[in-house]
Each structure stands twice: as C-alpha cells, then as structure tokens.
C-alpha cells in the first residue's frame, strides 16, 4: 500500500539515537476514508520520497511503484549500539562512549561465551 499526498514539511527533530523524526501536514483536508488509509499504515516501515516542487508526475509515480528497494530497519548490532549509547547518556559517567561501549560489549561476549558447551 502507498500514500501519495501533497504535504508541507513542518519540522525535523534529531532523536537520541541520531535518527530523525519528520512531521508533515497535508495541504488539503483529508476525508475519513483517506485518514483510515493513512492510519492503517501506522507503525509500518517504508520509504518516503519528498519533492519540494509541485505534484509528482505519472512517470515519477510509476518509477516509485516499480523501484526495487529493500526496506530494512536497523541491524541488531546498530540497535544494540544505540541502546548502549542512550544508557551511557543516562548513567552520566565520565567514561567516553567508546570505552563504555567496548566494556559493555565485552561483558555481553563473556556472558554468552560462558553458555557454550566447550567453554574455551
């Protein structure tokens, strides 16, 4: 499912994990049916194409519909690094993040190594 609407980019905010949250507002009123179409996609991962000049042409829409782009979220290792970064911020330690990350990753590695049958 896709949503194509004329919108205004109202704001962009940097989040703690360095991702960005965008806020768009439709340029025209949306009917209940159009809102339901948007609401059904909440929480889904997808792509966004924002063009600041007028409407998309039929050629651009066709190109977007046929684009073979893999949509993936963050890798597990990226998510873990982001969580450790936020934990580092919250603990307000004097240790720099690289040392904090290395220390905590080593703890995780040792934890799972201890679970191996032939602990070497």
Secondary structure, DSSP 8 states (H G I E B T S, - for coil): ------EEEEEEEE-TTS-EEEEEEESS---HHHHHHHHTTTT--------SSS---HHHHHHHHH---------HHHHHHHHHHHHHHHHT-SS-HHHHHHHHHHHHHHHHHTTSTT--
